[in-house]
Amino acid sequence: MSALLGWILTNPTILAIGAGLVGALGWGFRQRLAGARAERSKQADAEAAARDVADQVDNEVGALPADAVRKELKSWARD
């Protein structure tokens, strides 16, 4: 068994193939992490845009007089 292991560890072709496999796995893992990071960034941007719209709506509703708000809400009420 140790002779086989010694042959594998000293054979440059086997070492090159092993290094290529490890490198490919490492590259794939890095790409996966980069994709996850990009997706989180995209979701954070979408949430920030949604918060901006919500803040604009709140500001516009807050700027309306109380009578106008009641009138608008009555038109939305379900019968």
Salt bridges, closest charged atoms under 4 A:
GLU39 OE1 - LYS42 NZ 3.48
ASP67 OD1 - ARG70 NH1 2.85
